Amino acid sequence: MTFQRNQKLSVSVLWVALGPLATPWAAPPGEFQKAFVEIAHQAKPAVVNITAIHEQQVLVQPPSFFFGDPEDFLDRFQGQPRVRKWRTHGTGSGAIIDSRGHVLTNEHVVRGATQIKVTLTGADGTEKTYDGKVIGRDPNLDLAVVRISASGPFPSLKLGDSSRAQVGEWVVAIGSPFELEQTVTVGIVSAVRQTLVIEGRPYRNLIQTDASINRGNSGGPLLNMDGELIGVNTAIFSPSGASAGIGFAIPINEAKEVLDYLIAGKSLQRGWLGVEASAVTEAIRRQFRLSGAEGALVNSVVPDSPAQAAGLRRGDVIVRFNRRPIRDPIDLIREVGRGGAGKKVPVEIVRGGKKAEVRVVLGERPDSIEEAAAEPRGESPQELPNRESSELQWEGVAFSPSQEGVLVRGVSRDSKLRGYLLEDDVIRGVNQAPIASIREIERALSKARLGEGIVFDILRQGQPMFISVQVQ
């Protein structure tokens, strides 16, 4: 089962959400039906098809046999290779967001295109195709703006507020799956604030829906019941390649933060801190002496990063960034990105149970996610059999000596720690007590209680992280 982007995209997706008090069983059936019909009718003129044309040059060697093409025969006779141009195209969707003809879509829809065609469908079903030009793109958010090369005014969609989307609200998808004509599907908002990694790129705060979305719908708009644009359809989760009732859209509030830059053709210099962080659990709250279960626990600090220069350390809990509260790592990522490269910001942390503030000069976010997310991984830990001969069995976990701490040799199927600790993890600390031997981990675990929560400081495939476990 994999997350798949809709790479063959035809028409956009329109999602409609009913307000919290409007329920289908309370509204007259006729009125309820008219609401969906009106949304579809009003939105269609501002929904576009995007055809992205890619052109490649291929070197063709002289053929060994002649099959009737005079040019091929001439090439063979002269013994010279030929350069031929191959053209391919992909189709996607977009939403016109102003009367000047600016179209919001996914960056992956137009990536690498040498030519863009934008097709509008009128209320009467007639189609008009225009040339388009990519004037701005943000690969980090997977968003792009295409300008229609024609004078307006064009029909457009009003930008809404995606933060008001609620689980259970009705949604309607309008698009052309599998290159069919425009079709309409209905569902609900299934979840909000979803976080995924697709093709190595993190997507955060996604809106999830069970409205049927298939290949051919990517880049299109998501509308609420007022006809306002609240998201950009981007990906589906599908074991078969067809709709499995799990689709995702980028919230429009994420796009709002970069739209002015994209429309102006400017590149947005996003801030970069240089830490990898995890959420604060109840066990972490107690062990790190925090007043609340909010913040972002620093698992690792990237060498030569702004975080390292400012003195941030593993085990610090970031609770405020640039005077704004940090509830979890997603909040931290958002606030760092807003900061902008070169900006000096205050960062409030909790270290050793005490609050402190450091000043960080943000850097520019690297292109590679791996560069920004974690410090370089060292060699895999090696067992040192001569350092300590004993092993330890505890709660179904087998521990043995290791060069960098204590190695997890295995986890039994019935262990309460199964799924938390993995084979080949290296334990370097338990409840903030450093661990360098079997004797030390045995002493630390004898004082720990799973019911109260235990925080393990581990290395997993060379990556440092904190793992909290609390089970009865």
C-alpha positions in Angstrom: 0.0 0.0 0.0 1.5 3.3 -1.0 0.6 7.0 -1.1 0.2 8.0 -4.7 0.1 11.3 -6.4 -2.4 11.8 -9.2 0.0 12.2 -12.0 -2.5 11.9 -14.8 -4.8 14.7 -13.9 -7.6 16.1 -15.8 -10.0 18.3 -14.0 -9.9 19.7 -10.5 -11.5 18.6 -7.4 -14.2 20.6 -5.7 -15.0 19.8 -2.1 -18.0 21.2 -0.4 -18.5 21.3 3.4 -21.8 21.9 5.2 -21.8 24.1 8.3 -21.8 22.4 11.7 -25.5 22.9 12.3 -26.7 21.9 8.8 -27.3 18.2 8.8 -28.7 16.3 5.8 -31.5 14.7 7.9 -32.6 18.1 9.2 -32.8 19.9 5.8 -35.5 19.2 3.3 -34.2 16.7 0.7 -34.9 19.1 -2.2 -33.0 22.0 -0.6 -30.1 19.7 0.3 -29.8 18.5 -3.3 -30.0 22.1 -4.6 -27.0 23.1 -2.5 -24.7 20.6 -4.2 -26.1 21.5 -7.7 -25.5 25.2 -7.1 -21.9 24.7 -5.9 -21.1 22.5 -8.9 -22.8 25.0 -11.3 -21.0 28.1 -9.9 -17.6 26.5 -9.5 -17.1 24.8 -12.9 -16.2 28.0 -14.9 -13.3 28.6 -12.5 -12.0 25.0 -12.7 -9.4 24.4 -15.4 -7.5 21.5 -17.0 -3.8 21.9 -17.2 -1.8 20.1 -19.9 2.0 20.1 -19.1 4.0 19.3 -22.2 7.5 17.9 -21.8 10.0 17.9 -24.7 13.2 15.7 -24.7 15.9 15.3 -27.2 17.0 11.7 -27.9 20.0 10.6 -29.8 19.0 7.9 -32.3 21.8 5.6 -33.6 21.8 4.5 -37.3 19.5 1.5 -37.8 20.9 -1.9 -38.6 18.0 -2.7 -40.9 15.9 -0.6 -43.3 12.1 -0.7 -42.5 10.9 1.8 -45.1 11.5 5.2 -43.5 13.5 7.3 -46.1 15.1 9.4 -43.3 16.2 6.4 -41.4 17.6 4.9 -44.6 19.5 8.2 -45.3 21.0 8.1 -41.8 22.1 4.5 -42.2 23.7 5.3 -45.6 25.5 8.3 -44.2 26.3 6.5 -40.9 25.3 9.5 -38.8 23.2 9.4 -35.6 20.2 11.7 -35.5 18.8 13.8 -32.7 15.0 13.5 -32.4 12.6 15.3 -30.2 10.1 13.3 -28.1 7.1 15.0 -26.6 5.1 13.7 -23.7 2.4 15.4 -21.7 0.6 15.1 -18.4 -2.7 16.6 -17.4 -3.7 18.2 -14.2 -6.2 20.6 -12.6 -6.2 24.1 -11.2 -8.4 26.8 -9.8 -8.5 30.4 -11.1 -8.0 32.6 -8.0 -8.4 36.1 -9.5 -10.0 37.8 -12.5 -6.5 38.3 -14.1 -6.2 34.6 -14.8 -3.8 33.3 -12.1 -4.3 29.6 -11.6 -3.3 27.8 -8.4 -2.3 24.1 -8.8 0.3 21.6 -7.6 3.9 22.1 -8.3 4.3 18.5 -9.4 1.7 19.0 -12.1 3.8 21.5 -14.0 7.3 20.4 -12.9 9.8 20.3 -15.9 7.2 21.3 -18.4 8.4 23.2 -21.5 4.9 24.3 -22.5 1.6 24.8 -20.6 -1.9 24.6 -22.0 -4.9 25.8 -19.8 -8.5 24.7 -20.8 -11.6 26.4 -19.4 -15.0 24.9 -19.6 -18.0 27.2 -19.7 -21.3 26.7 -18.1 -22.7 25.6 -21.4 -20.0 22.9 -21.8 -17.9 24.8 -24.4 -14.1 24.7 -24.0 -11.4 27.3 -24.6 -7.7 26.6 -24.5 -5.1 29.2 -23.7 -1.3 29.2 -23.4 -0.1 29.3 -19.8 3.1 30.3 -18.0 4.4 29.1 -14.7 5.2 32.3 -12.9 5.9 31.0 -9.4 6.5 27.7 -7.6 7.1 26.4 -4.1 8.4 22.8 -4.2 8.3 22.6 -0.4 4.5 23.1 -0.3 4.0 21.5 -3.7 2.2 24.6 -5.0 2.5 26.6 -8.2 0.8 29.5 -9.9 0.2 29.5 -13.7 -0.9 32.7 -15.5 -3.3 32.4 -18.4 -1.8 34.2 -21.4 -5.0 36.1 -22.3 -6.8 39.2 -21.2 -9.6 38.7 -18.7 -11.7 39.1 -16.8 -11.8 35.4 -15.8 -14.2 33.7 -13.4 -12.5 33.0 -10.1 -12.9 31.3 -6.7 -12.9 33.2 -3.4 -10.3 32.1 -0.9 -11.8 30.7 2.3 -10.4 29.8 5.7 -9.2 26.1 5.9 -8.8 26.3 9.7 -12.6 26.2 10.0 -12.8 22.8 8.3 -14.3 20.2 10.7 -14.4 16.5 10.6 -17.8 15.3 9.4 -18.5 18.2 7.1 -19.8 17.3 3.6 -17.5 17.6 0.6 -18.1 17.3 -3.1 -15.4 16.4 -5.6 -15.7 17.5 -9.2 -13.2 16.3 -11.7 -12.3 14.1 -14.6 -10.9 10.8 -13.2 -9.3 8.6 -15.8 -9.9 11.4 -18.4 -13.6 11.1 -18.3 -15.8 14.1 -18.6 -16.5 16.1 -15.4 -18.0 13.9 -12.7 -19.2 14.7 -9.2 -18.6 12.6 -6.0 -19.7 13.3 -2.5 -18.1 12.5 0.9 -17.1 14.1 4.2 -14.0 15.6 5.8 -12.5 12.5 7.4 -9.6 14.1 9.3 -7.6 17.3 9.6 -4.0 18.1 10.3 -2.8 14.9 8.7 1.0 14.5 8.2 2.4 12.3 5.4 5.7 11.8 3.6 5.2 11.2 -0.1 8.2 10.6 -2.4 10.5 11.9 0.3 8.6 15.2 0.7 6.7 15.9 4.0 3.1 17.2 3.8 1.6 18.7 6.9 -1.8 19.7 8.1 -3.5 18.0 5.2 -7.3 17.8 5.0 -8.4 14.2 4.5 -11.7 13.2 2.8 -13.5 10.0 1.7 -15.0 11.7 -1.4 -14.0 9.5 -4.3 -10.8 10.9 -5.9 -8.9 9.0 -8.6 -6.0 9.6 -11.0 -7.0 12.7 -12.9 -7.9 15.0 -10.0 -4.6 16.4 -8.6 -4.1 20.2 -8.4 -7.8 21.0 -8.2 -9.7 23.1 -5.7 -11.5 22.2 -2.5 -14.6 24.3 -1.7 -16.8 24.8 1.3 -20.5 25.2 1.2 -20.1 29.0 0.6 -18.2 28.2 -2.6 -14.9 29.4 -1.0 -11.6 27.7 -1.9 -10.3 25.9 1.2 -7.7 23.4 -0.2 -5.8 22.0 -3.2 -6.2 18.3 -3.9 -2.8 16.6 -3.9 -2.6 12.9 -3.2 -4.5 9.7 -2.6 -3.8 6.6 -0.5 -4.5 3.6 -2.6 -3.4 -0.1 -2.6 -4.8 -0.6 -6.1 -4.3 2.8 -7.9 -8.0 3.6 -7.7 -9.9 5.5 -5.1 -9.8 3.8 -1.6 -11.8 6.6 0.0 -8.7 8.3 1.4 -7.7 11.6 -0.4 -5.7 14.6 0.8 -5.7 18.3 0.1 -3.3 21.1 1.0 -5.1 23.6 3.2 -5.6 27.0 1.5 -4.2 28.8 4.6 -0.8 27.2 3.8 -1.1 28.6 0.3 -2.1 32.1 1.4 1.3 32.5 3.1 3.1 32.2 -0.2 0.6 33.4 -2.8 1.9 36.9 -3.0 5.4 35.7 -3.6 4.3 33.2 -6.3 2.1 35.7 -8.2 5.0 38.2 -8.1 7.4 35.6 -9.4 9.6 35.9 -6.3 11.3 33.0 -4.6 10.4 32.5 -0.9 13.5 32.1 1.3 12.1 29.8 4.0 13.8 29.7 7.4 15.7 26.7 8.7 16.6 25.9 12.3 18.3 22.6 11.9 16.7 20.3 14.5 14.7 17.0 14.4 12.0 17.1 17.0 9.3 14.8 18.4 6.1 15.4 20.3 5.9 15.6 24.1 4.1 12.7 25.7 3.0 12.4 29.3 6.1 10.3 30.1 8.4 12.8 28.6 6.6 15.6 30.4 7.3 14.0 33.8 10.9 13.0 33.1 11.8 16.4 31.6 10.0 18.2 34.3 7.6 20.2 32.1 4.6 22.0 33.3 2.5 20.8 30.3 2.5 18.2 27.5 3.1 20.8 24.8 6.3 21.7 22.9 8.8 20.1 20.6 11.5 17.8 22.1 14.8 18.2 20.3 15.9 14.7 19.2 19.0 15.8 17.2 20.8 19.0 16.2 22.3 19.3 12.7 26.0 20.1 12.8 26.9 23.6 11.7 23.2 24.6 11.7 21.6 27.7 13.1 20.4 25.6 16.1 23.9 24.5 16.9 25.3 28.0 16.6 22.6 29.2 19.1 23.5 26.5 21.6 20.4 24.3 21.3 21.0 20.7 22.5 19.4 17.3 22.4 16.8 17.1 25.1 15.8 20.7 25.0 12.0 21.3 24.7 11.1 24.2 22.5 7.9 25.8 24.0 7.8 29.2 22.2 9.3 30.3 18.9 9.4 34.0 18.0 7.0 34.6 20.9 4.5 32.2 19.5 3.5 29.0 21.5 4.7 25.7 20.1 2.2 22.8 20.7 4.0 20.1 18.7 6.7 19.7 16.1 4.3 20.7 13.3 3.9 24.1 14.9 7.6 24.4 15.1 8.1 23.6 11.4 5.4 26.1 10.5 6.9 28.9 12.6 10.4 28.3 11.5 9.3 28.5 7.8 7.5 31.7 8.5 10.6 33.3 10.0 12.6 33.6 6.8 16.3 33.1 6.2 18.5 35.6 8.0 15.9 36.6 10.6 17.0 36.6 14.3 14.3 35.2 16.5 13.9 34.4 20.2 13.4 30.7 21.1 12.1 29.7 24.6 13.2 26.3 25.8 12.9 24.1 28.9 16.3 22.6 29.8 16.7 20.5 32.9 13.3 21.6 34.2 14.2 25.3 33.9 13.1 27.8 31.3 15.7 29.7 29.2 15.7 31.8 26.0 18.2 31.7 23.2 18.5 33.8 20.0 18.7 32.0 16.7 19.6 33.5 13.3 17.7 31.3 10.9 19.4 29.9 7.8 17.9 29.1 4.4 16.2 25.8 4.2 18.3 23.2 2.3 16.8 21.6 -0.8 17.4 18.1 0.6 15.0 17.0 3.3 17.7 14.7 4.7 20.1 17.7 5.1 17.5 19.6 7.1 16.1 16.8 9.2 18.9 14.9 10.8 22.6 14.9 11.6 24.9 12.7 9.6 24.6 9.1 10.5 27.6 7.3 11.8 28.6 3.7 11.4 26.3 1.0 12.8 27.0 0.2 16.4 29.3 -2.8 16.9 29.1 -5.2 19.8 32.0 -5.4 22.1 32.0 -8.9 23.5 35.1 -8.2 25.7 33.6 -5.1 27.4 31.0 -7.0 29.3 30.0 -10.6 29.1 26.6 -10.6 30.7 23.2 -10.0 29.1 19.9 -8.8 30.4 16.3 -9.9 29.9 13.6 -7.4 31.0 9.9 -7.3 30.1 10.5 -9.6 27.0 13.5 -7.5 25.7 17.0 -8.9 25.4 19.8 -6.5 26.0 23.5 -7.0 25.3 26.7 -4.8 25.5 27.4 -2.4 22.6 30.1 0.1 21.7 27.8 3.1 22.2 25.5 1.9 25.0 23.3 -1.2 25.3 22.1 -3.1 22.2 18.5 -4.4 21.9 19.1 -8.0 20.7 15.4 -8.9 20.4 11.9 -8.2 21.5 9.5 -11.0 22.2 6.1 -11.1 20.6 4.3 -10.8 23.9 6.5 -8.0 25.2 4.8 -4.8 26.3 7.6 -2.9 24.6 7.1 -4.5 21.2 6.6 -1.8 18.6 8.4 0.7 20.8 11.9 -0.8 21.0 13.2 -2.5 17.9 16.0 -5.1 17.3 19.3 -3.3 16.9 18.3 -0.2 18.7 21.1 1.1 20.9 20.0 2.4 24.4 22.0 5.4 25.5 19.8 6.6 28.3 16.8 5.7 30.5 14.8 8.4 32.1 17.7 10.8 31.5 20.2 8.5 33.2 23.1 7.8 30.8 23.5 4.2 29.9 26.9 2.7 28.9 26.7 -0.9 30.3 24.4 -3.7 31.1 24.9 -2.9 34.8 23.8 0.7 34.3 20.6 -0.2 32.4 19.7 -2.9 34.9 20.0 -0.3 37.7 17.9 2.3 35.7 15.2 -0.2 34.8 14.9 -1.5 38.3 13.7 2.1 39.3 11.5 2.5 36.3 7.8 1.7 36.1 6.0 1.1 32.7 2.7 2.2 34.1 4.2 5.6 35.0 6.1 5.9 31.7 9.7 5.4 30.7 11.7 7.6 28.3 14.5 5.8 26.3 17.3 7.7 24.7 18.2 5.5 21.7 20.1 5.3 18.4 18.0 3.8 15.6 20.0 3.2 12.4 22.4 5.9 13.5 19.6 8.4 14.2 19.2 9.7 17.8 15.7 9.9 19.2 13.7 9.7 22.4 11.1 7.0 22.7 8.5 7.2 25.5 6.6 4.1 26.7 3.7 4.0 29.0 1.7 0.8 29.3 -0.1 -1.0 32.1 
